[in-house]
Amino acid sequence: IRRPPISTHFPYTTLFRSTADSAYADYIVKETKVTFVISAGNSGDSNVIGSPSTGANVISVASNDSNLAISYFSSAGLQSNETTKLLKPTLTAPGGAIANIDNIGYSISGTSFSAPMVTGIVALLMDEFDDLKYHPENVTNLLCNTTTYVMGQTDEVDYDAGYGLVNYERARNAYNNSVNFVLTNSTADRKSTRLNSSHDQIS
């Protein structure tokens, strides 16, 4: 049975109405081996990421703009009452001023558009590397360890960009070269599995 990635662009849907429901998203990943990609939200830096984006096993996606800087609206940081203490968002993808698919003269923005970018990358990787379909933990490790810095990012991980900008080419090349990834359940632990000692900076 093939397991395509799941993407949702509403941090607070009727299915996930409370912070406790991030645990349910984790359960889905653990039991079904489906990679779960969720938008971080559009509450801006003054607010925080809520459930289910705070799930330990989900990929929470922030937004960057055309200047490769974190979008002003992209949610950052954990809720104050969260007990997981995991770094979120996980990474970032283009979500600011996306050209409208109907080509009607205006752009659209939001993490609702950055999360599908990551889902598409995951789908491409799974299509080429079949074993990734059954190991969401490897998918997360692969994406986190092959990102590039967004503008202004100075730390390997932070509460605005997570591990940085998702990079399909680097992820594909890394897996294609048979890179071994450490299987972990903690975002903090994944910091030790970095592919390179130096991280690319986009300016």
Salt bridges, closest charged atoms under 4 A:
GLU31 OE2 - LYS30 NZ 3.44
GLU128 OE1 - ARG172 NE 2.80
ASP130 OD1 - ARG2 NH1 3.60
ASP130 OD1 - LYS133 NZ 2.81
GLU137 OE2 - HIS135 ND1 3.16
GLU156 OE2 - ARG194 NE 3.57
ASP200 OD2 - ARG170 NH1 3.21
